[in-house]
Amino acid sequence: MSKPPAEAFCAPVPGRTAAEVTVLAGSAAVLLRLAGISVPVIGVGLLTGPIGPEGAGLVFIVCVAVLVSAAAVHLVRRSPVARV
């Protein structure tokens, strides 16, 4: 199966060239990645003052465990069950 040309993805954006759209999409992806990395770091840093580094680490671990559990539940409910 051949890949569609880049113009097919850029056609709905009036007044923009393919390179401009690619740069904009790449910039947005970088900003989302930076936000995804910085939010937990800033949160742990803010919690370190009032509850200490051990408490901040525990809060971070609990938050990650809740997010992973929610993702697992979502994937289990979404996946089709193989019936024999």
ROBA-149469 format. One line per field, with one value per residue: residue number from 1; x, y, z of N, C-alpha, C in turn. Coordinates in Angstrom, 2 decimals. Example, Ala and Ser with C-alpha at 12.3 -4.5 7.8 and 13.67 -1.06 7.14 Angstrom:
resi	[1; 2];
nX	[13.19; 12.85];
nY	[-5.69; -2.25];
nZ	[7.80; 7.08];
caX	[12.30; 13.67];
caY	[-4.50; -1.06];
caZ	[7.80; 7.14];
cX	[13.20; 12.90];
cY	[-3.30; 0.03];
cZ	[7.80; 7.87];
***
This chain:
resi	[1; 2; 3; 4; 5; 6; 7; 8; 9; 10; 11; 12; 13; 14; 15; 16; 17; 18; 19; 20; 21; 22; 23; 24; 25; 26; 27; 28; 29; 30; 31; 32; 33; 34; 35; 36; 37; 38; 39; 40; 41; 42; 43; 44; 45; 46; 47; 48; 49; 50; 51; 52; 53; 54; 55; 56; 57; 58; 59; 60; 61; 62; 63; 64; 65; 66; 67; 68; 69; 70; 71; 72; 73; 74; 75; 76; 77; 78; 79; 80; 81; 82; 83; 84];
nX	[0.85; 0.67; 1.95; 0.02; 0.41; 2.08; 0.66; -1.99; -2.51; -2.11; -3.87; -6.42; -5.73; -5.92; -3.88; -1.43; 1.73; 3.04; 5.37; 5.11; 2.88; 3.83; 5.91; 4.44; 2.87; 4.89; 6.03; 3.91; 3.76; 6.21; 5.85; 3.75; 5.04; 7.02; 5.40; 4.19; 6.36; 7.23; 5.10; 4.73; 7.25; 7.29; 5.09; 5.96; 8.14; 6.84; 5.41; 7.44; 8.36; 6.19; 5.54; 7.82; 10.55; 10.20; 7.43; 6.45; 7.43; 5.99; 3.36; 3.59; 4.10; 1.68; -0.11; 0.82; 0.35; -2.46; -3.12; -2.01; -3.53; -6.09; -5.72; -5.23; -7.70; -9.34; -8.24; -8.74; -11.53; -12.06; -10.91; -11.65; -13.20; -11.89; -13.66; -14.04];
nY	[-1.16; 2.14; 5.27; 8.21; 11.35; 14.24; 16.55; 15.84; 15.80; 18.43; 19.90; 20.79; 23.10; 26.32; 28.67; 27.87; 26.30; 22.97; 22.61; 24.60; 23.71; 21.28; 22.12; 23.59; 21.53; 19.91; 21.67; 21.96; 19.36; 19.16; 21.09; 19.92; 17.61; 18.75; 20.00; 17.75; 16.57; 18.57; 19.23; 17.12; 17.37; 20.02; 19.85; 17.95; 19.38; 21.59; 20.31; 19.36; 21.26; 21.71; 19.01; 17.51; 15.66; 12.85; 12.49; 13.91; 12.32; 9.97; 10.86; 11.40; 8.80; 7.52; 8.98; 8.30; 5.54; 5.50; 6.66; 4.74; 2.50; 3.37; 3.60; 0.92; -0.28; 1.00; -0.01; -2.75; -2.86; -1.91; -3.67; -6.40; -9.43; -12.63; -15.35; -18.76];
nZ	[0.00; -0.91; 0.33; 0.90; -0.83; 0.61; 0.13; 0.33; 3.04; 3.71; 2.25; 3.37; 4.73; 4.16; 2.43; 3.43; 3.14; 2.55; 4.04; 6.02; 7.45; 8.38; 10.05; 11.96; 13.09; 14.11; 15.98; 17.79; 18.77; 20.10; 22.10; 23.55; 24.49; 26.13; 28.05; 29.14; 30.40; 32.15; 33.92; 35.95; 37.19; 38.15; 39.86; 41.81; 42.76; 43.93; 45.96; 47.56; 49.40; 51.42; 52.29; 52.22; 50.61; 50.55; 50.97; 48.76; 46.72; 47.23; 46.75; 44.02; 43.06; 43.72; 42.13; 39.55; 39.65; 39.81; 37.32; 35.56; 36.28; 35.54; 32.78; 32.17; 32.86; 30.99; 28.59; 28.89; 28.97; 26.45; 24.63; 22.45; 23.51; 23.25; 22.26; 22.69];
caX	[0.00; 1.52; 1.61; -0.53; 1.34; 1.97; -0.35; -3.30; -2.67; -2.03; -4.88; -7.48; -5.23; -5.76; -2.84; -0.23; 2.44; 3.26; 6.44; 4.60; 1.99; 4.67; 6.62; 3.47; 2.52; 6.06; 6.17; 2.87; 4.14; 7.30; 5.28; 3.00; 6.01; 7.62; 4.39; 4.04; 7.52; 7.41; 4.02; 5.06; 8.45; 6.88; 4.22; 6.78; 8.91; 5.97; 5.05; 8.62; 8.42; 5.27; 5.47; 9.13; 10.80; 9.62; 5.99; 6.21; 7.66; 4.86; 2.21; 3.85; 3.92; 0.25; -0.72; 1.20; -0.36; -3.87; -3.20; -1.75; -4.70; -7.19; -5.42; -5.41; -9.14; -9.84; -7.82; -9.42; -12.93; -12.12; -10.44; -12.65; -12.92; -11.83; -14.50; -13.72];
caY	[0.00; 3.32; 6.38; 9.35; 12.49; 15.21; 17.54; 15.37; 16.18; 19.89; 20.53; 21.51; 24.31; 27.32; 29.67; 27.31; 25.30; 21.71; 22.79; 25.38; 22.86; 20.29; 22.81; 23.89; 20.28; 19.50; 22.56; 21.61; 18.10; 19.44; 21.78; 18.94; 16.76; 19.54; 20.16; 16.44; 16.33; 19.61; 19.27; 16.32; 17.90; 21.21; 19.40; 17.35; 20.47; 22.38; 19.50; 19.06; 22.21; 21.45; 17.64; 16.87; 14.91; 11.50; 12.63; 14.31; 11.13; 9.05; 11.42; 11.17; 7.36; 7.21; 9.56; 7.46; 4.26; 5.74; 6.84; 3.45; 1.65; 3.86; 3.22; -0.52; -0.54; 1.46; -0.95; -4.04; -2.70; -1.60; -4.78; -7.46; -10.67; -13.79; -16.43; -20.03];
caZ	[0.00; -1.02; 1.21; 0.16; -0.87; 1.71; -0.23; 0.78; 4.44; 3.83; 1.41; 4.07; 5.38; 3.12; 2.59; 4.06; 2.34; 3.26; 5.02; 7.14; 8.24; 9.05; 11.13; 13.00; 13.76; 14.88; 17.12; 18.76; 19.40; 21.03; 23.26; 24.35; 25.18; 27.20; 29.10; 29.78; 31.25; 33.17; 34.90; 37.14; 37.86; 38.89; 40.95; 42.86; 43.35; 44.82; 47.13; 48.38; 50.51; 52.53; 52.83; 52.16; 49.37; 50.59; 50.76; 47.37; 45.91; 47.41; 46.03; 42.60; 42.79; 43.77; 40.93; 38.40; 39.78; 39.46; 35.87; 34.91; 36.52; 34.70; 31.39; 32.04; 32.85; 29.70; 27.55; 29.08; 28.56; 25.02; 23.79; 22.26; 24.22; 22.36; 22.77; 22.02];
cX	[0.90; 1.03; 1.02; 0.47; 1.07; 0.90; -1.74; -3.55; -2.73; -3.13; -5.95; -7.03; -4.99; -4.64; -1.56; 0.42; 2.64; 4.32; 5.95; 3.72; 2.80; 5.39; 5.66; 3.09; 3.68; 6.26; 5.13; 3.22; 5.25; 6.76; 4.49; 3.94; 6.66; 6.65; 4.21; 5.18; 7.56; 6.32; 4.33; 6.27; 8.08; 5.99; 5.00; 7.61; 8.09; 5.58; 6.23; 8.72; 7.50; 5.34; 6.80; 9.30; 10.20; 8.11; 5.65; 6.41; 6.51; 3.61; 2.37; 3.61; 2.44; -0.46; -0.41; 0.46; -1.84; -4.02; -2.97; -2.94; -5.88; -6.96; -5.63; -6.89; -9.75; -9.48; -8.53; -10.87; -13.06; -11.77; -11.53; -12.22; -12.94; -12.65; -14.23; -14.94];
cY	[1.24; 4.41; 7.52; 10.50; 13.47; 16.26; 17.13; 15.77; 17.69; 20.60; 21.29; 22.82; 25.37; 28.31; 29.16; 26.32; 24.05; 21.86; 23.57; 24.54; 21.83; 20.92; 23.13; 22.64; 19.79; 20.36; 22.25; 20.33; 18.31; 20.13; 20.83; 18.02; 17.50; 19.75; 18.84; 16.10; 17.32; 19.61; 18.38; 16.87; 19.12; 20.81; 18.80; 18.43; 21.31; 21.61; 19.24; 19.99; 21.85; 20.04; 16.89; 16.03; 13.50; 11.54; 13.01; 13.13; 10.14; 9.56; 11.19; 9.71; 6.99; 7.77; 8.73; 6.13; 4.40; 5.90; 5.53; 2.51; 2.08; 3.49; 1.73; -0.89; -0.14; 0.47; -2.29; -3.95; -2.50; -2.78; -5.84; -8.74; -11.81; -14.91; -17.68; -20.90];
cZ	[0.00; -0.10; 0.37; 0.16; 0.26; 1.40; 0.24; 2.22; 4.60; 3.06; 2.21; 4.72; 4.31; 3.44; 3.24; 3.10; 3.18; 4.33; 6.24; 8.05; 9.01; 10.23; 12.27; 13.78; 14.62; 16.11; 18.20; 19.48; 20.42; 22.28; 24.15; 25.12; 26.34; 28.36; 29.86; 30.71; 32.41; 34.24; 36.12; 37.90; 38.70; 40.07; 42.10; 43.54; 44.30; 46.08; 48.06; 49.57; 51.66; 53.12; 52.75; 50.90; 49.38; 50.34; 49.33; 46.44; 46.01; 46.68; 44.53; 42.23; 42.78; 42.53; 39.69; 38.45; 39.41; 37.95; 35.12; 35.09; 35.66; 33.24; 31.19; 32.00; 31.51; 28.59; 27.67; 28.64; 27.06; 24.14; 23.65; 22.98; 23.23; 22.98; 21.97; 21.94];
***
